[in-house]
Structure formats: C-alpha cells, structure tokens
Amino acid sequence: MESVSGGRTYRTIWISDVHLGMEGSKADDLLEFLKQSESEFLYLVGDIVDGWRLKRRWYWPQSHNDVIQKVLRKARKGTKVWYIPGNHDEAARDYIGTEFGGVTVVDDVIHETADGRRLLVIHGDRFDAVVKYAKWIARVGDHVYVMLLRLNTGLNFVRRRLGLDYWSLSAYLKHKAKSAVVYVGNYEKTLSDEARRRGVDGVVCGHIHTAEMSNMEGILYCNDGDWVESCTALVEHSSGELEIIYWKRQQNGAQVKQAA
C-alpha cells in the first residue's frame, strides 16, 4: 500500500543492529528508510546503540541523533514501538518494562501477524555461546570487525571511483569461512528450538548481522540483518506476508524479496 508521502506502508517493521555511536553505522540510510516507511508496529530488535563503542570513544554525529528523533516522532504519531535491548546496548535491560516517549522496553515479545502466526521477537545474543560463556572473545571479535569495516570503507571508496557497486569485505569473509557458516547455522537452529519450546510459530531476531528467512523444521526463522553493512529490515504486509527489504539494493532498483 502506498503511503501519502509516496513511500511504503507496512503493518510491521523490524530493524536491529544499527550500532549508533559507531563510525560504520549506516544511520543516513536508515533515516531515509524510516522517512519513506510507515507502520502500525515497529520493533527495535537490539544493538540500536553501540554502548561498547561509546565507552571507548564518543562518536555521535547529527545523523545518529536524527534516527532516534525519527523513531520517537513515529511513536508520538501512533506507531506502537517496542525496544528489545541487545548485548551492545545491554544497559537498557535495567529498564525492562519501562516506557520512554512511547517506546516500551521489553526483554522479548510475541508478535501476532495479520494471518495469525505468533512470532517470538528477541535480539538473540543470549543464545550465542560466545557471548554467553566467553564475552572477552566477543569483544575481541568486535575489534576485528571494526578493523574490517575500516578497511572496507577504503576499498569501497576505490570501487566507487571505478563505478562499481558497494561490496562488503567482512560479509564475504564471513560467508567464506567454514567456521562462520557453522556458527550461523548453529545460531539459527538454537533460536528456532527456543521458538519451538515456547510454542510459537517462528522467531524474529538480529545479532549476527545476517538477514535470512527460512523454515527450520516447521519453525519460521527470520533475521532482520543490520544497518552497518547490508542495510536490511524485515517487514510485514497487511496480509501477514513477511519480506526482507534490502534497502540499498532497492534504492538501486534491484530489490530482493523473500516472502513467507
């Protein structure tokens, strides 16, 4: 359904892993998506703010503030907004059950789609063995990830000069590494098992920066991706159909769709 502004109107939008406070955050792209999209429900599925990065070095440009203001403006205009903290913004877990400016902070929540499916919405870090049992490894990995993003910035500067499209070095390495493939597979199975344990039809999560929608032995697994590299969101149409929006590809006229 087309909105009055010429953008898109959805029943529900899920976004996660924006990492505001980190130089690699694609806050400008997210802001454009939020400006051109309206929804009845909006879920912020963790790591919206990168507290780990801000503790080491303060970085908060206007675009990062604009994203926060845009979300609050949507809440004031009637969008029902839930904020599920992740591991990078875990300090917000101290405020579970509290509402700020129309945004309700929850540990997790069950969303019912228009066609009656019940989905567990959760960030997912508590089902990541590395984060759960060896947090120092996760922090080292975070340093490496930031280094790759910086290298990726230089690489894509050259690609733009050559007229080439954006390409993610870190995503390429992650998909090529056998251990990373196994890690992602285990993560997806663990989250799907949790959804099955809770008696729901599926799960929507974030955390691993890999947008995906798949059937895991009868459980719908959805990951809404991130706004550091892929710039993806999960949306629900008025019919209950779910779709992964690849914002940069859509802006370039090459939208990729996965429906369930």
Number of C-alpha atoms within 10 A of each C-alpha: 11 11 13 10 11 10 14 17 21 21 21 24 26 24 26 32 29 28 26 28 23 23 16 17 24 20 26 15 18 24 19 12 20 18 16 15 17 22 22 16 20 23 23 25 29 29 27 25 25 21 21 18 19 16 10 8 11 11 13 13 13 9 17 22 13 14 22 15 13 14 21 17 14 21 21 14 10 12 20 17 26 23 27 28 29 27 23 21 19 17 11 20 17 11 15 15 10 13 14 11 11 19 21 18 22 20 20 18 16 15 19 14 18 15 10 10 14 18 24 25 26 27 28 25 22 15 16 20 14 16 15 12 11 11 13 11 12 17 15 10 13 14 13 12 13 16 13 16 21 12 14 18 17 10 15 17 13 11 14 11 8 9 9 11 10 17 15 17 16 18 15 10 12 15 13 11 11 10 11 13 13 11 16 17 11 15 19 23 16 15 27 26 18 16 22 19 9 12 13 19 18 27 27 28 30 27 25 20 22 19 20 19 20 16 12 15 11 11 21 21 24 28 30 31 28 26 25 22 23 22 26 28 22 25 24 22 18 17 11 18 15 22 21 25 23 20 21 18 16 12 11 9 9 11 13 12 11 13 11 13
